[in-house]
Structure formats: structure tokens, C-alpha cells
Amino acid sequence: MTEWISLIRDIPDYPQPGILFKDITPLLADPAAFTTVVDDLAEGFSFDKVVGIEARGFILAAPVALRRGAGFVPVRKKGKLPAETLEASYDLEYGSATIEVHADAFAPGERVLVVDDVLATGGTAAAAVDLVRRAGAEVVAVSFLMELSFLPGRERLPDLDVRALVTV
């Protein structure tokens, strides 16, 4: 296994009892490990822009874009972007949420890599993919730092190239 995995620490009962939170801040603080993760998230893909999903996806996607000479596009929670937006809603275990992207974030036919920290139920990633496609761009892949093996996230992304650097 990859050495950087040991830098992800478990925080029990955060943010609520019964949740085992995967804290990536020690990984981010290690320059060699962070560089490896950034490189691995994009390895083998060709793209024009990288979408980062709020909030930890921003931390991973922006350096991927910079390193590969691509543009970075934030997908944010509803009401956080200043210009005209497209929005997509999705269900969570405990309710629903809406994310947005600027309507003019992509040129028609641009190739986009979607990056986020964790693939869990797949709802957020599927909504981000929907936004990219509705804006006229092509999703080449969805790349995650971690995938939670006990949740069916991949099932929500059936027609996509999905990469997770580690499955927990």
C-alpha cells in the first residue's frame, strides 16, 4: 500500500456520535505525500479543467489543475457563487442539498476531471457530473482520494471512469 495512507487519521464520533471521520490534514501537511496524491489523482487522464467539490475537494483539485496546466472550477453549495449558476439537488442520508457551478464555467466540449476527497453515497459527485454535462462539457473521469467500501457510491456513477486512490 501507499505510505501516505498512514497519514490519514481516524477521528471517532465526529462530527456526530457513530461517525468515524477520516482526517486528511496530516496528509496535507506532508509535502511529499501531498504531491504524490495530487499527481496520482490525475495520472493517465487528459483534461482541460478540473472541478473541485466544496470543500475538501477544493484542496485537492486546485493543485491538480495547477500542476497539469488546466483551469480550476469550484462547485459550491447553493448561494456561494456570485454570477449566473446552474444548480443540482441530491439526497443525503439526513436530508438534501444543492450545489451550483457558474453557468459559463466551461466551453462546449471541454474535457473535465471531477475531483473530491471521499466517495461515499455518490450523490454529490453525481450532481457535479450532471452540472458539468448540462454546461456542455465532457466528464473524462471522477477521481477521489478515498472510497468508503461499505457505501454504494460507484453505483451512482455507472457510466464514468471512477478512480479512488484508496478504499477504506
N, C-alpha and C positions, 0 to 999 in steps of 0.2 A: 504493500500500500504506500501511498504517497506520504512523505514525512510531515507535511503541513497539517494533516488531519489531526495530529495530536495538539495543534494549536486551537482547535475548536473546543470550547469548554461547555459542559452541561450546567445549566442553572435550573435546579428543580423549583417547581411551584412559581414560575414566572412566565407571564405576567399575572397568572392566577393559579390557585391550587390545582394540581393534577397535570399541569403543563410542564414538560421538560424542554426548556428553551436552549437552543443552540447558539451560543455567543461566539461571534466571529471576530470580536475586537482584538484578541491576542494575535490572530492570523493577520489582520490588517496592520498591526504594529510591527510585524516582522517583514522587512523589505524584501528579502529573498523569497519568502513564502508567498507574499502578496504578488510579486512579479510572476512567479510560477503560475499562480491561479489566473491572473489576468491573461497570460499567454495561452493557457490551456482552455479557457472559456471560448476563445476564438479560433483555436487551431483547426485548420482544414476548411474553414468557411471563407467565402468571398462575399463581401458586402459593402454597401455604400454608407449605411448609417447603422447605429446601434441604439436600440431602445432600452432605457433603464426604467424599471418599475419602482415607484416610490415604496419605501425609502431606501432600504439597503441595496436594492438593485442599482440605484444611482452610484453608490460607492464602487461597485464592480464594473458597471457598464461604461462610465465615463473614461476610466483609464484604458479599457479595451478599445474604445473608439480612438482615443489619442494615440495609443501605441500602433494602431493599424491604419492611421490616416483617414479615418472615417468621421462622419458627423455624429453627434450625440443628440438624442431626442428623449426628453423626460416624459414619462406617462405618470400623471399625478392624480391625486384624489380630487374629486369634484370641487370646483370653485377656486383652485390654486393657480390656474393659468390665466394670463391677462387678455389674450386675444381670442378670436373665434375658435371654438373647440368642437370636436366630435366626442361623444361620450358612450360608454358601455357599462351596463349594470350586470352584476353577477351575485349569486347567492354564496353566503358563508355559512359555516355551521351554526352561527349565532345571529344571523340576520342577513343583510345585503349591503352591497357597497357599489359605488360608481367611480370609475376612473375616466380621465379625459386626456386627449392629446390635441395640440394645436391642429386645426384643420389644414393648414398649409405646411405641416412639418415634413412632408415627403413629396418628391416629384413623382409623377406617374412612372411606374416600372422600376423604381429604386429597389435595391435588394437590402433587406433589413435583417439584422440579427437581434433577437429579443433576449435580454439578459436579466436574471433575477437571482436572488440568493437561495431561495428554497422552493422546490416543487412539492406542494402538499396536495391539496384537493384539485389544483389546476384551474380553478375559477379565475383567478387574477390573470394568469398567463393567457388563458383562452380569450378573455376580454381584451387584453392588449393586442393579441394577434388579430382579433376582429377589428380593432381600431386601425391597425396598420393596413389591413386589406381594404377597409372602407375608404381609407385615404388614397388608395390607388397604388400602394407599394406591394412588394412581394416579400413574404417572410421566408428567409432561407433556412432558419433554424431557431430553436429556443434553447438557450444554454443556462444551466443552473450550477451553482456551487454544490448544492446538496439536494438529494431527493429523499423524501420520507417514504420508506418502502411499505409502510403499513397503511398508506393512503393511496387512493386510485388516481393520482394526478395525471399520469400519462394517458389515461382513458379520455380525458378532456381535450387532448391534443393528438388525435388519431392520425391525421394526415401530415404530420410535421416530423422533421428531424429533431429529436429531443436528446440533449446531452446533459448528464449530471456528472460532475467530477467525482462525487462520492455518494453512495447510497447508505443511509442510516436507518 
